[in-house]
Amino acid sequence: MHEDLLAEVTSDWTASGVLPELVGLLRDVWRTNLDRHEPALGDDAVTLGMGSARNFANRTVQEFARRTDVVADLQGNSLRVVHLGRILRASKLPGKSVHADPYSVDWESSATRHQGPAANSQQLELFDGFELPDEELQANSRANSPRYLHLAWAGDAETGDIAAHLGFPRDTKDGAGPWFAVRLVHRDLPGDQLPIVPATGYDADRFDQRPVPPIAVRLRDAEQHAAGNDGA
């Protein structure tokens, strides 16, 4: 049930362009910070991870400020993205490998991070075993589904590759696992491509295959022309 719903949500967030943009921002932030990472000046894995998370949050807020169908802001210094009736937060998985296990995520490390898993679990416990009347089923179709999403990502410090997992976070009390459902939505591939792994049977266009908007081409040409004049 949760897996099917997550596949649907992944498809919706991909089709709207929000998920591809989030992944694109993540990859750009990670690679930019790797380029300026200087252990000789005191940088380490903690400063790299925390700095990337902060940069990603700030850039996401800036990028989505231009859209009317997305709300992106900071709550308690944590990114919140509201889209299509759901709330998404994001965090980096521990470790230095792009193959980091999404089940290694720790909700207890942050009070803000724990809000989504706790809210999802409380919501589903409320509706557990409760059957809605047929006439109310359509109107309340999302009442008994997780409202919070989490984007758990991993970065490789050697290659600059990233991977991203999207899921419904779950409170880990009573020994429960950290997800109601989770799926890999992106992993960098050879050739520096940026695909979004679609839900099964979903034939959405890929972020890296979309045509460059004409305005972007004109701006780029103008910048190159200006640079050429400056060098003259």
C-alpha positions in Angstrom: 0.0 0.0 0.0 2.6 2.5 1.0 4.9 1.5 -1.8 2.2 2.1 -4.4 1.4 5.5 -2.9 5.1 6.4 -2.9 5.4 5.4 -6.5 2.4 7.7 -7.3 3.9 10.6 -5.3 7.3 10.2 -6.9 5.6 10.3 -10.4 3.7 13.4 -9.5 6.7 15.3 -8.0 8.8 14.2 -11.0 6.2 15.4 -13.6 5.8 18.8 -11.9 9.6 19.2 -12.1 10.1 19.7 -8.3 11.9 16.4 -7.7 14.3 16.8 -10.6 15.1 20.3 -9.5 15.8 19.2 -6.0 18.2 16.5 -7.2 19.9 18.9 -9.6 20.4 21.4 -6.8 21.8 18.7 -4.5 24.3 17.6 -7.1 25.4 21.1 -7.9 25.8 22.0 -4.3 27.8 18.9 -3.4 30.2 19.2 -6.3 30.7 23.0 -5.7 31.5 22.4 -2.1 33.9 19.5 -2.9 35.8 21.9 -5.2 36.3 24.4 -2.4 36.8 21.8 0.4 40.3 22.4 1.9 41.3 20.0 4.7 44.5 22.0 5.2 42.4 24.9 6.3 40.4 22.8 8.8 37.6 21.3 6.6 36.5 17.8 7.3 33.5 15.5 6.6 31.4 17.4 9.2 31.9 20.8 7.6 31.4 19.4 4.2 28.1 17.7 5.1 26.7 20.5 7.2 27.8 23.2 4.7 26.2 21.3 1.8 22.9 20.8 3.7 22.8 24.5 4.5 23.6 25.6 1.0 21.1 23.2 -0.4 18.4 24.6 1.9 19.1 28.2 1.0 19.3 27.6 -2.7 16.1 25.6 -2.7 14.3 28.5 -1.0 15.6 30.9 -3.6 14.8 28.7 -6.6 11.3 27.9 -5.6 10.4 31.4 -4.7 9.5 31.9 -8.3 6.9 29.2 -8.3 3.3 29.5 -7.1 2.7 25.8 -6.7 5.5 25.2 -4.2 6.3 26.7 -0.8 10.0 26.3 0.3 11.2 27.9 3.5 13.3 27.3 6.6 11.8 26.1 9.9 14.3 25.9 12.7 17.1 26.1 10.2 15.7 23.1 8.4 14.4 23.1 4.9 10.7 22.5 4.3 9.2 22.1 0.9 5.4 22.0 0.6 4.0 20.7 -2.7 0.9 18.8 -3.8 -0.5 18.5 -0.3 2.7 17.0 1.3 5.6 18.3 3.2 9.2 17.3 2.4 12.4 17.6 4.5 15.9 16.5 3.5 19.0 15.3 5.2 22.4 13.7 4.3 22.9 10.0 5.1 25.9 9.2 7.2 29.1 8.0 5.6 31.1 8.9 2.5 29.7 6.4 0.0 27.0 7.1 -2.6 25.8 3.6 -1.7 24.8 4.6 1.8 21.9 2.6 3.2 18.7 4.8 3.5 17.9 2.7 6.6 20.9 4.2 8.3 19.0 7.5 8.7 18.6 8.7 12.3 15.5 10.8 13.0 16.5 11.2 16.7 19.5 13.4 15.8 17.3 16.4 15.3 14.1 17.5 16.9 13.0 19.1 13.6 13.9 16.0 11.6 11.9 13.9 14.0 8.7 15.9 13.4 7.8 14.2 10.1 8.3 10.6 11.2 6.3 11.3 14.4 3.5 13.0 12.6 3.2 10.2 10.0 3.1 7.5 12.6 0.5 9.3 14.7 -1.6 9.9 11.7 -1.6 6.3 10.6 -2.2 5.0 14.1 -5.3 7.2 14.3 -6.7 5.6 11.2 -5.4 2.1 11.8 -8.3 -0.3 11.6 -10.8 2.5 10.9 -12.8 2.0 7.7 -14.2 5.1 6.0 -17.8 5.0 4.7 -18.0 4.7 0.9 -19.4 8.1 0.5 -16.5 9.6 2.5 -13.7 7.5 1.0 -13.0 9.8 -2.0 -13.2 13.0 0.0 -10.8 11.6 2.6 -8.6 9.6 0.3 -5.4 11.2 1.8 -6.5 11.2 5.4 -5.0 7.9 6.2 -1.8 8.3 4.1 1.5 9.8 5.3 1.7 13.5 4.8 5.4 13.9 5.3 8.1 13.0 2.8 11.9 12.9 3.4 14.7 13.1 0.8 17.7 11.2 2.2 20.8 11.7 0.1 24.3 10.5 0.0 27.5 12.0 -1.5 30.8 10.5 -2.6 33.7 12.8 -1.7 36.0 11.1 -4.2 33.8 11.1 -7.4 31.4 13.8 -6.6 28.5 11.5 -7.3 25.3 11.6 -5.3 22.3 9.4 -4.7 18.9 10.3 -3.4 16.1 8.3 -1.7 12.5 9.5 -1.3 10.3 8.0 1.3 7.6 8.3 4.0 9.5 8.6 7.3 8.4 6.6 10.3 8.9 6.9 14.0 11.3 4.3 15.2 9.8 3.8 18.6 9.0 0.2 19.5 11.8 -1.0 17.3 10.0 0.0 14.0 12.1 0.7 10.9 12.6 4.3 9.8 10.4 4.2 6.7 6.9 3.2 5.8 8.3 3.0 2.3 11.4 4.3 0.6 12.8 4.2 -3.0 15.9 5.2 -4.8 15.0 8.2 -7.1 18.4 9.1 -8.3 22.0 7.9 -8.6 24.7 9.4 -10.7 25.6 7.3 -13.7 28.8 7.1 -15.8 28.7 9.9 -18.4 27.7 12.6 -15.9 24.0 12.2 -16.7 21.2 13.3 -14.4 18.3 10.9 -14.7 15.4 10.6 -12.3 14.5 7.0 -11.7 10.8 7.0 -12.5 8.1 5.0 -10.7 7.4 1.6 -12.3 5.4 2.1 -15.5 5.8 5.8 -15.5 7.2 7.2 -18.7 8.1 10.8 -17.6 10.6 12.8 -19.5 14.1 13.0 -17.9 15.4 16.2 -16.4 18.6 15.9 -18.4 16.8 15.4 -21.7 14.6 18.5 -21.5 15.4 21.2 -24.0 17.2 24.3 -22.8 14.7 27.2 -22.7 15.4 29.7 -25.4 15.8 32.5 -22.8 18.6 30.5 -21.2 20.3 30.2 -24.5 20.0 33.9 -25.2 21.4 34.8 -21.8 24.3 32.4 -22.1 25.1 33.8 -25.6 24.9 37.4 -24.2 27.3 36.5 -21.4 29.8 34.9 -23.8 29.6 37.9 -26.0 30.2 40.3 -23.1 33.1 38.2 -21.9 34.6 38.4 -25.4 34.3 42.2 -25.5 35.9 42.5 -22.1 38.9 40.6 -23.3 39.2 42.7 -26.4 
